[in-house]
Every structure is written in structure tokens, then in C-alpha cells.
Amino acid sequence: MMLDELKSDKIVNKVGGKFKLAALIQKRMRELLQGGRPLIEDTEGKTMLEIVVQEILQDKITIEGMPADDIASQQANGSQGGDSGKSGKTKTKS
């Protein structure tokens, strides 16, 4: 079940924490509701939440200004990295 993916540390660490994950999901769902197109191929039968989670897991969207892999590595290293240029907006990868 897809909700198990949300309980996984993998997705939480990918974006830098539970609160950032919640904010990223909320902002991306809003974009989809306003007409944004899904960035994954297989959307058949998936809820909007499932689509957003897959976009995150497949590195299609990140917190703006920092790729998902950089967020996870900074967390692992305990580095704060500052917040310059990061507004918390979603950034889609083409």
C-alpha cells in the first residue's frame, strides 16, 4: 500500500524531515489541483497523494534550491547548510 511509503524513513530523509515532506506534498498537490501535469508516467488508478509521493521518490520534485539527494546527505552529515535561496517552494525537474 502506498501509505507505507510515507512511513518510511527513506522519503522523510530524502526531503530533510517530516515537516518539509508535509509542506512539499501540500504544495505539489496544490499545483496539481491548479492544472499542473503529473511528472510520472504511470498515473492510472493512483490518487493525487500517490502521484506526489512517487514524484518525490523518483526525484521528479524537490524543495526549491536544493536537490533531494543533497538534503539527505546534509542531514546525514549533520550540516545545516543555511537557508539562503530556499523558499520551500516545490521545484520540478524536467
Sequence and secondary structure as in RCSB ss.txt:
>XXXX:A:sequence
MMLDELKSDKIVNKVGGKFKLAALIQKRMRELLQGGRPLIEDTEGKTMLEIVVQEILQDKITIEGMPADDIASQQ
ANGSQGGDSGKSGKTKTKS
>XXXX:A:secstr
 THHHHHSHHHHHHHTSHHHHHHHHHHHHHHHHTT   SSS  TT  HHHHHHHHHHTTSEEETTS HHHHHHHH
HHT     TT    EEE  
